Amino acid sequence: MPSTSTKPPEPESSPMARLLSGATQAIGPADAIRTALSGGLAIWLTGLISSRFVDGTGLQVLLASMGASTVILFCVPASPMARLWPVTGGHLLSGLVGIGCSQLPVATWLAAGFAVGGAMLVMQLARCLHPPGGASALVAVLGAGQTLGLQFLLTPLALNVLALLALHRLLTLWPPRRQAAAPTQAKATDDRPALERLGIRREDLHAALKDMDSFVDINETQLGEIYDLAAAAALQRELGTMTCGDIMSRDVVTVEFGSGLEETWASMHRHAVKAIPVVDRARHVIGIITLTDFFRHARIEQVKGLAAKLHRLIRPTPATHSDKPEVAGQIMSHPVLALRQDAPVAELALLLTSRGIHQVPIVDHGDKLVGLVSQTDLIAALYKSFRARSLAPGDSGNPP
């Protein structure tokens, strides 16, 4: 008899609950405070800078639309609306439309409607949609644009925009954020990335966005990242609580920065490993060496002469000066992509399949090396997990 799920259906959210739900994903308090302080500082400095070049006070110097742009730039910096062309083109083209509409021989409110509608049309056609641009068009009709004419485009509008963009660039450089190093591929082929050979491909996401009847504030790259993260979450749900620490090799062969290349090569050969982490005296991972690193520095491009070139690279130079690498630290790849031992296996799977690497060092919360996970370890873990699940009573729909 087929098994049936006893999980109760999730209740549908009421219209009121949907109305009161958050419009964006939740962020941590630290990020919220950082963006709020940065945005407030940017507006303050934009006003100070603009006041040096524009006569007047208040909205004559700093346009209200800059406040809306600040929210987009600092709170949703990954949005297509926060890019350089949408911000500059959105404001300036909308301002130009507003100035033109301010000269129409029609009632003020009708001119305002023409300005905002025209700004929306121009921004979409010019591919620079930026909602605060509508406010700039409106100001051009109802405020300074009526008296300043085209001067309004330069001061205060262009001045405000340029100052705000420069300050955003400056303020987002601090504090610096760690960026994962992109792996160096050994070769380039026409094969798709591993994650795209099955299931949804990048062009599928592009086609889906193109087929939407309305503007979507996301591009195919960001949508692909969301899809990959969702797939990883689904995989982790299947794997349960399995972590990198559960599947890692703990007896890891290592070398130090000053270890000789001959010693490093001998260690890899003796222990039959294809990668060896480079650590400092405190066992912090500072690099990793693979066979590819040896071949690259030996300048091996064909099989002929391979042994001789490797021997020349590995053999220590007796002289005090050398024209080739002599120690492990000179040929290692760095910085290294590493994961914490409590990181879920799904995160490891995404890293190994999408970044073109074959081994990942595992570190503790003090960033000290505690293990190493290879693609073989991951495959073994996935096999054991899926095999156990397939043999579990009731999962196949058959009685135990």
N, C-alpha and C positions, 0 to 999 in steps of 0.2 A: 504493500500500500504506500503510495507516495507520501513523503513527509510534508507537513504543512507548517508554515511559519506561524509562530505564536506572537510575533511582535505586533503590537497594536499599530494601526495606521497613524501617521503623524497628522495632527489636526491642521486644517487649513487656516492660514492666518486671516483674520477679519480685515475688512476694509480699513477700519480705524488703526489696526496694528500696522498695516502696510503704510498708511499715511504717516504714522509717527515713527516708522523705522528710519534708521540712519541712511543718508543718501550716499555715503562713502564707507569704505572699510575702516574699522577702528585702528588707531595707531597708538603707540605707547605714549605715556605722559612725557617722557624725556624728549621724544621727537616733536610732540605738540608744543612744548615749551620752547624748544630750539627754533622751530619755524615761526612761532609767534614773535619771539624776540628779534629774529632776523628780519621778518617782514616789517615790524615796527621801526627798527633801526633804518631799514632801506627807505621807508617813507619819510622819516625825519631828515635823513641826509639828502634825499631827492628834493625836498622842500628848501633846505638850506642852499643847495647848489643852484636851484632854479631862481631863488630870490636874488642871487648875485647878478643875474642877467635880465630879469623881468621886473618892470616897475609895477607896483601894486601890492595887494595883500590877498590872503585867503585863496579862493578858487581862481583868482586871476593869475596866480603863480603856480599853484599845484592843482591839477585837474582831479576831480573826484574819480574819474575812470581809472586813475593810477592805483587807487585802493583795490579795485576789483582785479586789476592785473597782478598786483602784489599777492593776492590770495592764490591765484592760479600758479604763479611762478614759484612760490615757496611751498605751497601745500600739495600741489599735484605737478611737480616738475617733469614727470615722465609723460604728461599729456601732450598730444600733438599741438594743442593750443598754447603751450608754454615755450614753443620753439621760436627761434629768432625771427623768421619771416612772418608767422602769424601775429606776433606781438607788434613788430614794427609796421608791417603792411596793414594789419587790422586797424591800428590806430590812425595811421596817416591817410590811408585810402578812405576810411570812414570820415575822418576830419575833412577831407577834400569834398566828399559828397555833401556833408553837412554845410560847408561854406556855400556850395552851389545852391543848395535848397534854401538857404537863408536869403538869397537874392530873388526868390520867386515871388511874384505879386499875388500871394495867396495868404489866407489867415495863418497866424502863427502855429496853431496846433496842426493844421494840415501840412504846413512845411515841416513840422517835427515828424509827422508820420512818414512823409516822403523821405526825410533824412535817414531815419532808422531803417525803413524798408529798403531804401537804396543801398545803405551800408551793408545790410545783410546780403543783398544780391551780389554786390561787388566783392565782398569778402569770400563768398562761396565760389564765385567764378575765378577769383585770383588765388584760390586755395590758401587763404590766410585767415580762416575763421577764428576770431578772437572776440568773445562776447563783450568785453569792456569797450571794444571799438564802437558798439552801438551807443554807449554813453558819450563817447567823444563826438560822434555825429550829432547827438542831441545837444551837447554843450555848444557846438558850432552854430546851431540854430537859435538856441535860447539865451546864450551868453556871449562870450568874448568874440565868437566868430562873426557876429553881426557888425561889430565895430572895427575889428582888426583885419578882417578879410583874410587874404592868403598869408599874412604875417602870423595868423593863428597857428598855421601848420609848423612854423619854425619855433616860435616862442608864444605860448609855453609848450605846445604839444610835443614836437620832436625833441625838445630839450628834456622834458619830463621822461619821455620814453627812453632816450639814450642814457640818461642818468640812472634810471631804475634798472635797466638791463646791465649796466656796468656794475652797479652795486650788488645786484643779484649774483653776478658772476663772482665777484670778490667775496661775498659773504658765504657762498656755498663751497668755497675752497677750504673753509675752516668750520668745524674740525675736519681734518683729512679722514677719509674712509678707506679702509683696506679694500683693494681690488684684487680679485683672484686673477692670477696670471693665466693667460691663454696658452694652452699647450702648443708645442711645435710639432706639427705633423711630419712624419718621416717622408711621406710622399703625397702628392695630390692626384686623385683619380676622379672619374666621373660618377663613382658610387655615391648614393645619397647617404647622409648621416644615418647611423644605426636606428635611431628613434623614428626616422621618417620612412624606413623601408616597409613598415607595416602600419596600418591605421592612417591617421590624418597626416597630411603633408602640408608644408608651408603654403604651397599654391592653393590648397584647399581652403586654408584660412583666408588667404587673399581673395579668393573667389567669393567666399561667404560674406566678407566685409563689403565687397563690391556689389553684391546682390541685395544688400540692405537698402531699404527705401528711405532711410534717414541717416544723418550723420552719427557716427559712433566714435566716441572720444577714446579711441585705442587703435593701434596699427597691428599688422599681422605679426610683427616680431613680439610685441607685448602679449598679444593673444596666444602666440605659440608658447611663450614662457608660462603663462597661466595654465595652458593645457598640460605642459610638462610637469608643473607642480601638482596639478590635480591628479595626473597619472601616478606620480610618486606617492601621493597621499592614499590613492586607491591601493597601490601595491603594499604600502605599509599596513593598511588595514588587513590585507590578506596575510601578511607576515606576522602580524601581532606585535609583540614587544621586542622582537629580535633587533639587536644593536650591532654596531661594528665590533664592539668588544667581545661579543659572543662568537664571532667567526674569524677573528684576526689570528695571525701567527704571532706568538709571543716571543719566541726565541729568534730575535731578529739580528742578522749579521749587519754590523755597521762599520764605518771607517770615520776618521776625523779629517778635518781640512788638510792637515799636513801629512796624511798617510801617502806613501809613495804609490805611483800608478802600478808598479809591479806587485806590491802588496795587495792593492785593491783588486787587480785582475785575478791574482791567485785566490783571494777569498771568494770571489764570485764563482770561479771554476771549482774550488774545493767543495763549496756548499751547493753547487748547482742552482744558483739564483740568477735571475736576469736583471735585477735591480738591487742596489744597495744604498741605504740612506747615509747621508753625511751628517754627523752630529758634532756639537761642541762638547766641552768637558761636562756640561750640565745636562747632556742628552737632549738639547733642543735641536730640532731638525733644521739644518741650514741649507740643505740641498739633497739631491738624489742623483745617482749615477746609474745609467743603463748601458747596455751594449751599444746602443746608438751613439751615446756620448763618446765612447772609445773610437767607433768607426768615423764619426764626424771629425774628431781632432787628428785622427790618423790620415785624413783626407782620402778615404777609401771610396772610390767611385766604381770600381770593377773588381772582379775576383782576382785577376792577375796582379801579383805582387802584394796580396792581402797580408800574408804572414810576415813579409819583410817590413811592411809599413807599420803593422801592429807591434812588431818587435822593436822597431826604432822608437815608437812612441812610449812603450812601456819601460824599456831599458833605461836605468838611471844615467844621467850625464855626469861623468866624473869631474868635469870642470866646474868652476865657481859660477859661470854664466851659461845660460842655456837658451836656445832659440825655439824651444818647444815646452809644453806643459810637463811638469815634473811631479805634481802632487794632485790628490783627489779634488781639492778645492778649485783647481784651475780648469777642470773639465766638467764639473757637476752642473746640473740644471737647477736653476733657482730663480725666483722663490718657488716653494713647493706647495702644491695643493694637498692639504692634510685635513683630516676629520677627527673630531673628538670621539673617544671610545663609547660614549653614550649616544652618539648620532644614530638615527634609525638606518637600517639597511637600505631602505628605499632611497634615501639621500645618496648613499654610496652607489647604488645602481644607476641613478641618474648621472652621477659624476663620471663613472666609468664608461657609460654608453654615449655620453654627449661631448666629452672633452678630449677624447682620443688618447687616454692614458690607460696603463695596464696595472699599475700598483699604486696604492694610496697609503702613506704612512698614517698611523693612528696615534694620537697624542692624548695625554690626560689634561686636566683643567689648568695645569701649570705649563702646558705646551711642551711637555717632555715626551719623548718617544716611548710608547708602550707596546706597539705592535705594527703589523703590516698586513694589508689585505690586497690580494690579487684578484684578477678576473676569475681564476680557477676557484678561489675561496667563495666568491659570490655565486658562481654557478652551482657549487656543491650545496650552499645554503638554500638557494632557490629550489633545487631538486628535492632536498630533504623536506622542505616546507610543503611543497605542492604534493609530494608523495604521501606525506602524513595526512594532509587534508583530503586527498582522494581516497585514502583507506579509512577515514573516520566514518563511523556508523551514521547513516542518514544523509550524508552529504551528496551521495549520488542519486538519492531518491529511492534507493532500494532498502529493504529492511536489513538489519545487521545479521 
